[in-house]
Amino acid sequence: MTIQVKREALPDATVVSISGSVDIYSSPELRGELKVALDGKVRKLVIDMDGVSFVDSSGLATLIEALQKVQAYSGKLLLCNLSAKVLGVFQLANLDRIFQIRETREAALEG
Amino acid sequence: MADRGRGIRVTIPSDVSYLEPIRTLIQEIASLAGLPREAVNEVELAVTEGCANVIRHCYCNSDRERIDLSFAFADDFFEVRIDDYGKFVDPSRIKSRPLDDVRPGGLGVHLMRKVMDEVTYTKNRWGGTSLTMRKRLARPGEPRKDRSGR
């Protein structure tokens, strides 16, 4: 697989850490991991993308889907630790204006 | 694709698990062509989107078909051609969604057009679609094109 996903339940948030390539091949696995958190209606979902080396439109679609589900139950979704390369893809699609993006995991957990 | 003197061709199955190795190959070819790091990243993205569209829309997610990729480069451009053996897709039907209509999907074509300088669809000799994408290489001292759209 081109992706590793780890889910941690903290007292005030659930953190999903991703590493590898988030593309059309790996997105179904990410969607499955996010679904577990979203089905539990976590109030705050932090997606730590520290280890993500590549993201394509399928990866963006998976994250948009998660954001819309969180918003539907008035939860919060934050992204953190995006590399310049990955952030660049969000900017190409104007999604840096839609997602709440923080530089660090700590900032995401606070915000 | 015209003879540019330098280039490489590769055929892959229409299997999404092959896109990661193709990106690795692009890193090597693009380095050979002298593309700056940011441009290499953009070519990786465009080729991934192009192949993903072929697999999803042309081959209906079948992993038993064939995709041909040709990479060619000269002093002032880097060109990628993606050929499929499905039905020709009318370019006027290939559209991306408006960016302010935020929903999953519909971004692949937008990303390709955004990061490459030329994106053209033509009917190939097998009756399928040939997607040719070209990236102009900046001359030394020439500022890079702002692709953020801001």
Interface residues (C-beta under 8 A of the other chain):
Chain A: T2 S21 D23 I24 Y25 F54 D56 S57 S58 L60 A61 T62 I64 E65 Q68 K85 G88 V89 Q91 L92 A93 N94 L95 I98
Chain B: V16 S17 L19 E20 R23 E38 N41 E44 L45 T48 E49 A52 I55 R56 L99 D100 V102 R103 P104 G105 L107 G108 H110 L111 K114 V115 R147 S148 G149 R150
